[in-house]
Amino acid sequence: MKWFRFDIENKILIPFMILFILAIVTLGSVSYWTGYQMLLRNETDHLQKHLQSFSVYLNELNAKVETGELALEEAKGKAIAFYYLNGSENGFIMAEDRLLASLFITEEEWISTFAQEEKSDAGGSMKVGNSVLVYRKYPPWNWTLGYGMNRQLFSETVLESQKYIILLAIVSLVVSMQAAILVAYHISNPVRQLVDAFSRIGRDHMSEKISFSRKDEIGQLAEAFNEMMERLRLSTTKLLDMTRFNEDILRSITTGIITTDADGKVLSANPAAKEILNTFPKDPEDDLINVKEIRHQINTTLSRGKCLNRLHTLEKEGLAEKRYLDSMTSQLKNEKEEVIGVICSFRDITERKRIENNMELLDRLSSIGQLAAGMAHEIRNPLAGMKTSLQVLQRRSQSTENETSHRLFQSTLYEIDRIDSLITELLNFARPRKPTYEIVDVSKVLYRTLELQRKSIEEKKVHVEMNLTDSMLCILADSHQLEQIFLNLMINAINAMKREGTLTINIFSDQKKKGIGADNPSQVVIEFKDNGKGMKADEIEKIFLPFYTTDPQGTGLGLSVVHELVKENNGKIEVNSKEGEGSCFRILFPEASGEGG
């Protein structure tokens, strides 16, 4: 029925009502059956006593028959007459083959029922239809004496005797049903309130609470619910905060991040990804990923299941200059390690490539400058001698009037002055500029330098280990020259190692190196350790000399420049190396306080 709502109250009430009804009906049935059996047993015992008394009378008659006082048929006649005079209206006397006397059962009923049943030799009772027959055998005459009782009369008697018990059972049933209704409501109402509270929670009412004054399990359930809601609210708040934090990271990070599903369909893209991709011309085939190289890399990762790292050089129509994208793709897996898509991260490294190219150019210019400076010194000395000799010869030739010789001397001296001027310009170019001192955060400069050398590090698969202190360490130096120092030392270490080498960089403050006096600061130590081929002892003494190198492809100017720049920035450089084990270059600068750039 649609109108009947099988809610929790009915689920509690109906079983209680069924139990109460079954209990009361069972109790009433047991009480009725017990009363019925008791009445039947009492009546049976009463009739058995009557039969016993009648048997005593028959024994007296039989004794007279045996003494000859009475004939057998006469004695039986007196017994039947006595039965009709003193017996119950429900009594009967049966012989083996016929019914002798009966006020309860007819001849036909006797033949069809009682005569067909097996009877005990001593006597007893049996059920025949709606009647109960109580009988007793009298062996001397082969008689069966008995009484019949109507069971329907027994039922009426039992009902009459137990009417108050039945009335009490009905009243108990009504009261118990009312009690069941109250109990069901008492239990279901708080549960219904909990359900309503959960429904409100589903509508984002996270501050929902339930107030019960009960101290039983329902009250404990309400308290547990409130505690659970508080924990859920805190967990939800933390989850939302973490979600917002992750969104802030994705929104703030300069690396573009794109996620796709297993079919390559874009699921999400952070602002950096959109900003980078929006600088490229639109692709009519793909509105979201308009760089075909990125799309191809994503599809390759999906098909091959491999992590890919690619450097894409892009020259397209609509781009003002050549662009470089460093992209990495890997499989996106769930907690069951099932592949559910691809995550792609990429960066526009055009500016970094420009800086790298400039650094390569500066490195070449530095080498040329150092070479030019060396050559200038070597050329200037003989030029000075040549100029002096020509001037002496010119003075000697002035005594003669050879105009041609005079013009030749003048022309030669002029060309020598021009060469000297050119050498001076080359020396000015070769000399490093004066440093511009500022408070510099060493770790920031180091990270910038590592970024410039990322290509070489990745090509040789060098493993870089960074060990930095938690606190910021600053020095007073020229940041550009410090960057050139770090760059040259990294290049030197990478070139000294085979593939998959390890470069360890340590930055720490050494209190033991502190100078004498309170004004002398502690030293900031920067160490570059490689596991390359190392150097011999005699090679260590020459490494800072210009044009000295153990690398067949080197110019021998890198460490010379490092040495000069460290010295210009009030630092000190130390070298420890062992052939076959690697080298360690240690630079020490006075520590400065403040925030560096």
C-alpha distance (Angstrom), angle and dihedral (degrees) to the residues before:
residue distance angle dihedral
M1 . . .
K2 3.77 . .
W3 3.79 93.9 .
F4 3.79 91.8 58.2
R5 3.79 111.2 86.3
F6 3.80 112.0 -160.5
D7 3.80 94.3 -152.5
I8 3.79 128.6 156.0
E9 3.82 92.8 -85.1
N10 3.81 91.1 56.9
K11 3.80 90.2 42.8
I12 3.80 87.9 57.8
L13 3.82 97.4 37.0
I14 3.81 100.8 46.9
P15 3.84 96.7 53.8
F16 3.82 89.7 47.2
M17 3.81 91.4 50.1
I18 3.80 91.8 47.2
L19 3.79 90.5 50.0
F20 3.81 92.4 48.4
I21 3.82 92.5 47.3
L22 3.79 92.4 46.9
A23 3.79 91.5 47.1
I24 3.81 94.4 49.0
V25 3.83 93.8 42.3
T26 3.79 90.1 47.6
L27 3.80 91.4 47.7
G28 3.82 91.3 47.9
S29 3.79 92.1 47.1
V30 3.78 92.1 49.0
S31 3.80 90.6 46.9
Y32 3.82 91.8 48.7
W33 3.81 92.8 46.4
T34 3.79 92.1 46.7
G35 3.83 91.6 50.4
Y36 3.78 91.1 46.0
Q37 3.79 93.4 50.7
M38 3.78 92.0 44.9
L39 3.82 92.5 51.0
L40 3.80 90.7 45.9
R41 3.78 91.7 49.9
N42 3.80 92.9 48.0
E43 3.79 92.6 48.7
T44 3.80 91.0 45.6
D45 3.81 90.9 52.1
H46 3.81 89.9 47.9
L47 3.80 92.4 51.9
Q48 3.81 91.7 45.4
K49 3.80 88.0 57.1
H50 3.83 89.8 52.1
L51 3.79 89.6 49.8
Q52 3.79 90.4 49.3
S53 3.82 90.8 51.5
F54 3.80 90.2 49.5
S55 3.82 89.5 48.7
V56 3.83 88.7 54.9
Y57 3.80 89.7 54.0
L58 3.82 90.0 49.2
N59 3.82 89.8 51.1
E60 3.81 89.5 55.4
L61 3.80 91.1 51.2
N62 3.80 91.5 45.6
A63 3.82 90.1 51.4
K64 3.82 89.6 55.7
V65 3.79 89.4 48.9
E66 3.79 90.5 53.3
T67 3.86 91.6 48.9
G68 3.81 90.7 47.7
E69 3.73 95.9 -115.0
L70 3.80 91.2 119.3
A71 3.73 134.7 24.1
L72 3.83 116.2 -120.4
E73 3.78 94.6 -115.7
E74 3.79 90.9 47.1
A75 3.80 90.7 50.7
K76 3.84 90.9 49.5
G77 3.80 89.8 49.5
K78 3.80 91.2 52.6
A79 3.82 89.7 48.2
I80 3.81 92.2 52.7
A81 3.81 90.6 46.3
F82 3.80 90.1 49.4
Y83 3.83 88.3 50.6
Y84 3.78 92.6 54.4
L85 3.78 92.0 45.3
N86 3.81 100.8 43.4
G87 3.80 106.2 14.7
S88 3.79 127.4 99.5
E89 3.76 119.9 -96.8
N90 3.79 87.4 -114.7
G91 3.81 95.5 55.8
F92 3.79 129.6 111.0
I93 3.84 140.5 -178.0
M94 3.77 120.9 -149.8
A95 3.79 133.2 -172.6
E96 3.78 121.8 -158.0
D97 3.78 94.5 -88.7
R98 3.78 106.5 19.9
L99 3.77 147.2 26.7
L100 3.80 110.5 -101.1
A101 3.78 100.6 -175.6
S102 3.79 134.3 -4.5
L103 3.76 139.1 161.5
F104 3.85 91.9 173.9
I105 3.79 109.4 42.9
T106 3.82 132.7 36.4
E107 3.78 126.5 -133.6
E108 3.80 92.9 -105.8
E109 3.84 92.9 49.6
W110 3.79 89.7 47.4
I111 3.82 92.3 52.7
S112 3.83 94.4 45.1
T113 3.80 98.1 43.2
F114 3.75 123.7 11.6
A115 3.80 95.9 32.3
Q116 3.81 90.5 55.0
E117 3.83 96.1 51.7
E118 3.77 123.7 90.1
K119 3.78 109.9 -114.6
S120 3.78 131.5 -158.4
D121 3.81 116.2 -111.3
A122 3.81 91.9 -129.0
G123 3.79 97.0 41.7
G124 3.76 136.6 -110.3
S125 3.81 138.4 154.6
M126 3.79 137.6 -66.6
K127 3.80 138.9 -175.7
V128 3.76 116.4 -116.4
G129 3.78 113.8 177.4
N130 3.81 108.7 -56.5
S131 3.80 91.2 -17.4
V132 3.77 136.8 83.9
L133 3.82 115.1 -145.9
V134 3.82 119.8 -154.8
Y135 3.80 112.3 -164.6
R136 3.80 142.0 171.8
K137 3.83 128.6 -163.4
Y138 3.80 122.3 -126.6
P139 3.84 102.7 -163.1
P140 3.84 99.8 -172.5
W141 3.79 91.2 67.6
N142 3.87 97.8 21.3
W143 3.76 89.8 -118.8
T144 3.77 129.9 149.2
L145 3.78 114.8 -148.7
G146 3.78 118.9 -162.9
Y147 3.79 153.4 153.2
G148 3.78 129.7 -142.2
M149 3.81 127.6 -142.7
N150 3.83 128.1 -165.5
R151 3.84 108.8 -129.5
Q152 3.80 92.4 -154.9
L153 3.78 89.3 64.3
F154 3.81 87.8 52.8
S155 3.83 91.2 54.3
E156 3.79 92.1 51.2
T157 3.79 90.3 48.5
V158 3.81 92.2 49.4
L159 3.82 92.4 47.8
E160 3.77 90.5 49.4
S161 3.79 91.9 50.3
Q162 3.85 93.5 47.2
K163 3.81 100.9 40.8
Y164 3.80 91.9 111.2
I165 3.77 91.1 50.0
I166 3.81 89.5 51.8
L167 3.81 90.5 48.2
L168 3.80 89.8 50.2
A169 3.82 89.9 49.8
I170 3.82 91.4 52.3
V171 3.80 91.3 48.7
S172 3.81 89.8 47.3
L173 3.80 89.9 50.6
V174 3.81 92.3 52.1
V175 3.81 92.3 46.2
S176 3.80 92.5 46.1
M177 3.81 91.1 49.9
Q178 3.80 90.1 52.0
A179 3.79 89.1 48.2
A180 3.81 89.8 48.9
I181 3.80 89.9 52.0
L182 3.82 90.9 51.1
V183 3.81 92.3 46.1
A184 3.80 91.7 47.6
Y185 3.79 91.0 49.8
H186 3.80 91.4 44.4
I187 3.82 90.1 54.3
S188 3.80 100.6 34.9
N189 3.80 98.0 46.2
P190 3.85 94.7 65.9
V191 3.79 89.7 43.0
R192 3.79 89.2 51.0
Q193 3.79 89.1 51.1
L194 3.82 88.8 51.2
V195 3.80 89.8 51.3
D196 3.81 91.0 49.5
A197 3.80 89.5 48.4
F198 3.81 90.9 51.5
S199 3.80 89.2 49.3
R200 3.79 90.3 53.4
I201 3.80 89.3 47.4
G202 3.78 88.0 55.2
R203 3.81 85.8 58.7
D204 3.85 90.3 56.8
H205 3.81 97.0 -95.4
M206 3.81 92.1 140.8
S207 3.82 93.2 161.1
E208 3.82 91.5 63.2
K209 3.82 115.0 134.6
I210 3.81 134.7 179.3
S211 3.80 120.7 -138.2
F212 3.82 117.9 -156.9
S213 3.81 126.4 165.8
R214 3.79 90.9 -157.6
K215 3.80 121.9 114.5
D216 3.79 98.0 -162.3
E217 3.80 129.2 91.2
I218 3.81 91.1 -72.2
G219 3.79 89.6 56.7
Q220 3.80 89.7 47.0
L221 3.79 88.4 49.7
A222 3.81 89.9 53.0
E223 3.81 91.2 49.4
A224 3.80 90.3 47.8
F225 3.81 88.6 49.0
N226 3.80 91.8 51.8
E227 3.81 91.0 47.5
M228 3.79 90.2 47.7
M229 3.79 90.4 50.0
E230 3.79 91.0 50.3
R231 3.81 90.9 50.4
L232 3.79 89.9 44.5
R233 3.79 90.5 50.3
L234 3.81 91.3 49.7
S235 3.80 91.5 45.4
T236 3.78 90.9 47.6
T237 3.79 90.5 48.5
K238 3.81 91.0 49.6
L239 3.79 90.4 46.2
L240 3.79 91.3 49.9
D241 3.80 90.6 46.5
M242 3.80 90.3 49.4
T243 3.80 90.5 46.8
R244 3.79 90.9 49.7
F245 3.80 89.8 45.7
N246 3.80 91.2 52.1
E247 3.78 89.7 46.3
D248 3.81 89.4 49.8
I249 3.80 89.6 51.1
L250 3.79 92.2 49.7
R251 3.78 90.3 44.4
S252 3.82 94.4 47.3
I253 3.80 101.0 39.2
T254 3.78 114.9 99.7
T255 3.80 92.3 -144.7
G256 3.78 114.6 93.9
I257 3.81 113.5 -124.3
I258 3.81 124.7 -168.7
T259 3.81 127.4 177.5
T260 3.80 125.0 -162.8
D261 3.78 135.4 -176.4
A262 3.81 125.1 -115.8
D263 3.82 89.9 -81.7
G264 3.79 93.9 53.5
K265 3.80 94.6 -105.3
V266 3.81 111.6 147.8
L267 3.81 112.3 -111.8
S268 3.80 101.0 175.8
A269 3.79 142.0 -5.4
N270 3.79 126.0 -170.4
P271 3.84 121.5 -132.5
A272 3.81 92.4 -100.8
A273 3.82 90.6 56.8
K274 3.80 91.5 49.8
E275 3.80 91.6 46.1
I276 3.82 93.0 50.5
L277 3.80 94.4 44.5
N278 3.80 92.8 45.6
T279 3.81 89.4 63.4
F280 3.82 89.2 65.9
P281 3.78 125.5 75.2
K282 3.79 116.1 -90.3
D283 3.79 118.1 -95.5
P284 3.83 112.9 -140.9
E285 3.82 90.1 -154.3
D286 3.82 95.1 54.2
D287 3.80 122.1 25.0
L288 3.81 95.6 -176.4
I289 3.81 102.9 42.2
N290 3.80 104.6 33.2
V291 3.83 94.9 171.3
K292 3.79 107.3 86.0
E293 3.80 92.5 -160.2
I294 3.83 90.7 60.3
R295 3.81 91.8 46.1
H296 3.82 90.9 49.1
Q297 3.82 91.1 50.2
I298 3.82 91.1 50.9
N299 3.81 91.5 49.7
T300 3.81 90.6 47.8
T301 3.80 91.3 53.3
L302 3.81 89.8 48.9
S303 3.80 93.0 50.7
R304 3.81 99.4 39.1
G305 3.80 100.1 30.4
K306 3.80 92.5 -135.8
C307 3.79 133.4 132.3
L308 3.81 108.0 -115.5
N309 3.80 130.5 -164.2
R310 3.78 115.1 -169.1
L311 3.80 137.1 173.2
H312 3.79 108.7 -148.3
T313 3.81 120.3 -159.1
L314 3.79 107.0 -159.2
E315 3.78 125.2 -162.1
K316 3.77 109.4 168.3
E317 3.74 138.9 153.3
G318 3.76 110.2 -90.1
L319 3.83 93.8 33.8
A320 3.77 116.2 112.3
E321 3.81 92.4 -152.1
K322 3.76 142.7 5.2
R323 3.81 111.0 -71.1
Y324 3.80 130.1 -153.5
L325 3.82 125.1 -153.5
D326 3.81 122.2 -172.1
S327 3.82 106.1 -158.5
M328 3.81 135.4 177.0
T329 3.80 127.0 -170.8
S330 3.79 128.8 -170.5
Q331 3.78 137.4 167.3
L332 3.80 117.4 -85.2
K333 3.81 109.4 -136.6
N334 3.79 134.1 -176.0
E335 3.80 126.9 -136.5
K336 3.83 89.8 -81.8
E337 3.83 90.4 57.8
E338 3.80 89.6 -111.8
V339 3.81 115.9 147.6
I340 3.80 108.0 -117.4
G341 3.78 99.7 165.7
V342 3.79 145.9 -51.6
I343 3.79 132.9 -69.0
C344 3.79 116.2 -151.8
S345 3.81 125.0 -168.2
F346 3.78 121.8 -175.0
R347 3.80 140.0 167.8
D348 3.75 134.4 -159.8
I349 3.82 101.9 -122.9
T350 3.79 96.2 173.5
E351 3.79 91.7 116.6
R352 3.80 91.4 47.0
K353 3.79 90.9 50.9
R354 3.79 88.9 50.3
I355 3.81 90.2 52.2
E356 3.80 91.0 46.5
N357 3.78 90.7 51.8
N358 3.78 90.1 48.0
M359 3.78 90.3 49.4
E360 3.78 90.7 50.5
L361 3.78 89.0 50.0
L362 3.80 91.6 47.5
D363 3.78 89.9 48.7
R364 3.79 90.7 52.5
L365 3.79 91.2 45.5
S366 3.80 90.0 49.3
S367 3.77 90.2 52.0
I368 3.78 90.8 47.2
G369 3.78 90.4 46.8
Q370 3.79 92.9 50.9
L371 3.78 89.9 46.6
A372 3.78 90.6 47.6
A373 3.79 91.0 49.1
G374 3.79 91.2 51.9
M375 3.77 92.2 46.3
A376 3.80 91.2 45.4
H377 3.76 92.0 56.3
E378 3.78 90.7 46.8
I379 3.81 92.4 48.5
R380 3.82 98.2 40.3
N381 3.81 94.3 59.7
P382 3.84 96.6 57.2
L383 3.80 89.7 39.8
A384 3.80 89.7 57.1
G385 3.80 89.9 51.4
M386 3.76 91.8 47.0
K387 3.81 91.6 49.3
T388 3.80 92.2 50.4
S389 3.80 91.8 48.6
L390 3.78 92.1 48.9
Q391 3.81 91.6 49.1
V392 3.83 89.9 52.7
L393 3.79 91.2 48.4
Q394 3.81 89.7 47.1
R395 3.81 92.2 54.8
R396 3.77 90.4 48.6
S397 3.78 92.1 49.6
Q398 3.80 92.4 51.8
S399 3.82 88.6 79.1
T400 3.76 88.6 65.3
E401 3.73 124.5 64.1
N402 3.78 95.3 -131.1
E403 3.81 99.9 136.9
T404 3.78 93.0 -177.2
S405 3.80 93.5 58.1
H406 3.79 90.3 47.4
R407 3.82 92.5 54.5
L408 3.79 90.8 46.3
F409 3.81 92.0 54.0
Q410 3.80 90.9 47.6
S411 3.79 92.0 49.8
T412 3.80 93.4 47.8
L413 3.83 92.9 49.0
Y414 3.80 89.8 49.3
E415 3.80 92.0 53.3
I416 3.82 90.7 47.3
D417 3.83 89.2 53.3
R418 3.77 89.4 50.1
I419 3.82 91.3 52.1
D420 3.82 89.8 47.8
S421 3.79 90.8 51.2
L422 3.78 90.4 50.0
I423 3.83 90.9 49.8
T424 3.82 89.7 50.9
E425 3.78 89.7 53.9
L426 3.81 90.9 48.9
L427 3.82 90.6 51.2
N428 3.78 91.1 50.0
F429 3.80 88.0 52.0
A430 3.80 93.0 47.7
R431 3.79 95.7 49.1
P432 3.84 111.9 91.3
R433 3.76 115.3 -116.5
K434 3.76 120.3 -106.1
P435 3.82 111.1 -88.4
T436 3.80 121.0 -108.6
Y437 3.78 104.8 -139.2
E438 3.81 122.3 -142.3
I439 3.80 138.9 148.6
V440 3.81 104.2 -82.0
D441 3.83 128.8 -168.7
V442 3.80 101.2 -137.1
S443 3.82 95.1 -154.0
K444 3.82 93.0 54.3
V445 3.80 92.1 52.8
L446 3.79 89.8 46.4
Y447 3.82 92.6 52.6
R448 3.81 90.6 49.7
T449 3.78 90.1 51.7
L450 3.80 92.1 48.5
E451 3.77 89.0 53.0
L452 3.80 89.8 54.7
Q453 3.80 91.2 51.2
R454 3.81 95.9 44.3
K455 3.80 91.8 105.4
S456 3.81 94.2 54.9
I457 3.81 91.0 42.7
E458 3.80 92.4 52.5
E459 3.81 93.9 43.8
K460 3.81 92.3 55.3
K461 3.84 92.4 33.9
V462 3.79 90.9 -126.4
H463 3.81 115.0 -179.5
V464 3.81 110.0 -137.3
E465 3.82 118.6 -157.1
M466 3.81 115.7 -164.8
N467 3.79 119.6 -162.3
L468 3.80 109.6 -176.2
T469 3.78 131.4 165.2
D470 3.79 119.8 -115.9
S471 3.80 92.3 -119.6
M472 3.80 123.3 72.0
L473 3.82 113.8 -103.8
C474 3.80 116.7 -154.2
I475 3.79 134.3 -175.3
L476 3.80 135.4 -174.3
A477 3.80 104.9 -111.2
D478 3.79 146.9 113.5
S479 3.81 105.1 -79.6
H480 3.82 94.0 -151.9
Q481 3.78 93.0 50.3
L482 3.83 90.1 45.2
E483 3.79 88.6 52.8
Q484 3.82 89.9 51.1
I485 3.83 89.7 50.5
F486 3.81 91.9 52.4
L487 3.80 91.7 43.4
N488 3.81 94.0 53.1
L489 3.80 92.5 46.4
M490 3.82 91.5 49.7
I491 3.80 91.7 48.6
N492 3.79 89.9 48.7
A493 3.84 91.8 49.9
I494 3.83 94.6 45.6
N495 3.80 91.9 49.1
A496 3.81 90.7 49.1
M497 3.83 93.1 56.1
K498 3.76 133.4 71.5
R499 3.81 121.7 -128.1
E500 3.82 116.8 -58.0
G501 3.78 92.9 20.7
T502 3.80 124.9 154.4
L503 3.79 124.6 -115.5
T504 3.81 113.7 -167.9
I505 3.81 119.1 -164.0
N506 3.81 119.3 -169.4
I507 3.80 125.7 -173.7
F508 3.79 119.3 -176.8
S509 3.79 143.9 138.2
D510 3.81 114.3 -105.4
Q511 3.82 112.7 -153.2
K512 3.80 91.3 -178.5
K513 3.81 90.0 64.9
K514 3.82 90.8 57.3
G515 3.78 113.5 128.3
I516 3.77 126.7 -121.2
G517 3.79 114.6 -79.1
A518 3.76 133.8 34.9
D519 3.80 92.8 -89.6
N520 3.79 93.5 60.8
P521 3.83 109.4 94.4
S522 3.77 126.5 -143.9
Q523 3.78 118.8 -98.0
V524 3.79 128.6 -103.7
V525 3.79 107.8 -139.5
I526 3.81 122.8 -156.7
E527 3.81 115.7 -172.4
F528 3.80 127.9 -168.9
K529 3.83 111.2 -166.7
D530 3.79 123.9 -178.5
N531 3.79 132.7 178.3
G532 3.79 93.6 -139.5
K533 3.78 131.4 125.4
G534 3.82 95.2 -65.2
M535 3.81 126.4 -152.6
K536 3.77 139.9 -90.8
A537 3.79 120.7 -113.0
D538 3.82 94.0 -106.6
E539 3.79 90.6 49.9
I540 3.81 92.2 54.6
E541 3.81 89.9 60.4
K542 3.81 92.1 56.7
I543 3.80 103.7 39.1
F544 3.81 95.0 98.3
L545 3.80 93.3 50.4
P546 3.82 114.7 107.4
F547 3.79 115.3 -101.6
Y548 3.81 92.5 10.2
T549 3.80 113.5 126.4
T550 3.80 140.4 152.2
D551 3.79 90.6 -156.1
P552 3.81 112.3 90.4
Q553 3.80 89.2 -147.7
G554 3.80 95.9 44.3
T555 3.80 128.9 100.7
G556 3.79 96.6 -145.0
L557 3.81 92.4 -126.4
G558 3.85 102.2 96.7
L559 3.81 98.7 80.0
S560 3.82 90.2 37.9
V561 3.80 88.7 57.9
V562 3.83 90.1 46.2
H563 3.78 91.1 51.7
E564 3.80 93.0 49.6
L565 3.81 94.4 45.2
V566 3.82 92.8 48.0
K567 3.76 88.9 51.3
E568 3.83 92.0 47.4
N569 3.83 89.1 54.3
N570 3.83 94.6 51.0
G571 3.77 93.6 -105.0
K572 3.76 138.5 127.3
I573 3.79 131.2 -135.5
E574 3.81 127.1 -153.2
V575 3.80 130.7 -174.7
N576 3.80 131.6 -153.6
S577 3.77 118.5 178.9
K578 3.78 140.3 158.5
E579 3.75 124.0 -167.8
G580 3.78 112.2 -105.4
E581 3.84 94.5 9.8
G582 3.80 105.1 67.8
S583 3.78 140.4 -108.9
C584 3.79 138.0 -85.4
F585 3.81 122.2 -154.0
R586 3.79 112.6 -165.4
I587 3.82 121.4 -166.5
L588 3.80 122.0 -168.6
F589 3.81 125.4 -162.2
P590 3.82 129.3 172.8
E591 3.81 109.4 -100.1
A592 3.80 116.9 -114.3
S593 3.82 128.6 -162.6
G594 3.76 123.6 -128.4
E595 3.79 139.7 58.0
G596 3.75 115.4 -54.7
G597 3.75 132.7 -156.2
